[in-house]
Amino acid sequence: MGRRTPIIAVIGASEASPEEEQIAYALGRLIAGKGWILVNGGLWGVMLHSSRGAHDAGGITVGILPVEDTRAANPFVRIPIATAMGQARNAVIAYTADALIAVGGEYGTLSEIAFGLKLRKPVVALGTWESLKGVEAAETPEEAIRRVDFLLSQP
């Protein structure tokens, strides 16, 4: 990684369960606590709660929005990036991130995972798509962060 600050994507359901919201919030706090930058899709659900967690911990949050208006970002996104690309913005998220952590989600999340794997980036999952080849499973947000930290330290 050199001297650049790691950028970690938290990806997942835009309509998250209360448990997924708690996990996303914890991930955001942990990412900020490591001094890493959080990137996500900038909208609701897992995106909102991971952004809120990072924001509450004093971290930097970047939202790669599917729409053309930065005002659509959730209130915890510090740096909104409008793409007007719809779901194609998932590729931008994967290219931007040094590692991805998935929480819940459906096919949009799966597309981000697939991009991450294709780009040979670490992908860690909590309760979603864990059986995919190349995806690392984690049971807790803390374990997910430890896995990402370890995987980013590998040559």
C-alpha positions as CSV (number, residue, x, y, z in Angstrom):
1,M,0.0,0.0,0.0
2,G,2.9,2.4,0.4
3,R,2.1,5.6,2.2
4,R,-1.4,6.1,0.7
5,T,-4.3,5.8,3.1
6,P,-6.3,2.6,2.4
7,I,-9.8,3.1,0.9
8,I,-12.3,0.5,2.1
9,A,-15.7,-0.1,0.5
10,V,-18.6,-1.1,2.6
11,I,-21.2,-2.5,0.2
12,G,-24.6,-4.0,0.8
13,A,-28.4,-3.7,1.0
14,S,-30.0,-0.3,0.3
15,E,-32.9,-1.6,2.3
16,A,-31.0,-3.1,5.3
17,S,-32.3,-5.1,8.2
18,P,-31.7,-3.6,11.7
19,E,-28.9,-6.2,12.2
20,E,-27.3,-5.2,8.9
21,E,-27.6,-1.5,9.9
22,Q,-25.8,-2.2,13.2
23,I,-23.0,-4.2,11.4
24,A,-22.6,-1.4,8.8
25,Y,-22.4,1.3,11.6
26,A,-19.7,-0.8,13.4
27,L,-17.7,-1.2,10.2
28,G,-17.8,2.5,9.5
29,R,-16.5,3.3,13.1
30,L,-13.8,0.6,12.8
31,I,-12.7,1.8,9.4
32,A,-12.4,5.4,10.6
33,G,-10.7,4.2,13.8
34,K,-7.9,2.6,11.6
35,G,-7.5,5.9,9.8
36,W,-8.8,4.4,6.6
37,I,-11.2,6.1,4.1
38,L,-14.7,4.7,3.7
39,V,-16.2,4.5,0.2
40,N,-19.7,3.3,-0.6
41,G,-22.6,4.1,-2.9
42,G,-23.6,7.1,-0.9
43,L,-27.3,6.4,-0.5
44,W,-29.3,4.5,2.2
45,G,-29.3,1.2,4.1
46,V,-25.8,-0.2,4.6
47,M,-24.4,2.8,2.8
48,L,-26.0,5.3,5.2
49,H,-25.1,3.4,8.4
50,S,-21.5,2.7,7.4
51,S,-21.2,6.4,6.5
52,R,-22.7,7.4,9.8
53,G,-20.4,5.1,11.8
54,A,-17.3,6.5,10.0
55,H,-18.6,10.1,10.4
56,D,-19.3,9.6,14.1
57,A,-15.7,8.4,14.6
58,G,-14.2,11.4,12.7
59,G,-13.5,9.5,9.5
60,I,-13.6,10.5,5.8
61,T,-16.6,9.2,3.9
62,V,-16.9,9.1,0.1
63,G,-20.1,8.3,-1.7
64,I,-20.0,7.2,-5.4
65,L,-23.6,8.1,-6.3
66,P,-25.6,6.5,-9.1
67,V,-27.3,9.8,-9.9
68,E,-26.2,13.1,-11.3
69,D,-27.0,15.2,-8.2
70,T,-24.6,15.3,-5.2
71,R,-27.5,16.4,-3.0
72,A,-28.9,12.9,-3.2
73,A,-26.1,11.6,-0.9
74,N,-26.9,10.6,2.6
75,P,-26.1,13.3,5.2
76,F,-23.0,11.5,6.4
77,V,-21.1,11.5,3.1
78,R,-18.4,14.0,3.3
79,I,-17.3,13.7,-0.4
80,P,-20.2,13.0,-2.7
81,I,-19.3,12.0,-6.3
82,A,-22.1,12.1,-8.8
83,T,-21.8,9.7,-11.7
84,A,-25.2,9.6,-13.4
85,M,-24.2,6.0,-14.1
86,G,-26.9,4.1,-12.3
87,Q,-25.7,0.6,-11.2
88,A,-22.7,0.9,-13.4
89,R,-21.2,3.1,-10.6
90,N,-20.6,-0.2,-8.8
91,A,-17.5,-0.7,-11.0
92,V,-16.2,2.7,-9.9
93,I,-16.6,1.7,-6.3
94,A,-14.7,-1.5,-6.8
95,Y,-11.9,0.2,-8.8
96,T,-11.6,2.9,-6.1
97,A,-11.5,0.6,-3.1
98,D,-8.4,-1.3,-2.0
99,A,-10.7,-3.9,-0.3
100,L,-14.5,-4.5,-0.1
101,I,-16.6,-5.6,2.8
102,A,-20.1,-6.8,2.0
103,V,-23.1,-6.7,4.4
104,G,-26.3,-8.3,3.1
105,G,-27.5,-7.1,-0.2
106,E,-28.7,-8.6,-3.4
107,Y,-27.5,-8.5,-7.0
108,G,-26.1,-5.0,-6.9
109,T,-23.9,-6.1,-4.0
110,L,-23.0,-9.2,-6.0
111,S,-21.9,-7.1,-8.9
112,E,-19.6,-5.1,-6.6
113,I,-18.2,-8.3,-5.2
114,A,-17.7,-9.7,-8.7
115,F,-15.8,-6.5,-9.8
116,G,-13.7,-6.7,-6.6
117,L,-12.8,-10.3,-7.2
118,K,-12.1,-9.7,-10.9
119,L,-9.7,-6.9,-9.9
120,R,-8.0,-9.2,-7.4
121,K,-9.0,-7.1,-4.4
122,P,-9.7,-8.5,-1.0
123,V,-13.5,-9.1,-0.5
124,V,-14.8,-10.0,3.0
125,A,-18.4,-10.8,3.6
126,L,-20.7,-10.8,6.6
127,G,-23.8,-12.9,6.1
128,T,-23.9,-12.7,2.3
129,W,-22.4,-14.3,-0.7
130,E,-19.8,-16.1,1.5
131,S,-19.8,-19.3,-0.6
132,L,-18.3,-17.5,-3.6
133,K,-14.8,-18.5,-4.5
134,G,-12.4,-15.8,-3.3
135,V,-14.7,-14.3,-0.8
136,E,-13.5,-14.3,2.8
137,A,-16.2,-14.9,5.4
138,A,-16.2,-13.0,8.7
139,E,-18.6,-13.4,11.7
140,T,-18.2,-9.9,13.2
141,P,-17.3,-6.4,12.0
142,E,-14.1,-6.7,14.1
143,E,-13.1,-9.9,12.3
144,A,-13.8,-8.4,8.9
145,I,-11.5,-5.5,9.7
146,R,-8.8,-7.9,10.9
147,R,-9.1,-9.9,7.7
148,V,-8.9,-6.8,5.5
149,D,-5.9,-5.5,7.5
150,F,-4.1,-8.8,7.0
151,L,-5.0,-9.1,3.3
152,L,-3.9,-5.6,2.6
153,S,-0.5,-6.3,4.2
154,Q,0.2,-9.2,1.8
155,P,2.5,-8.5,-1.1
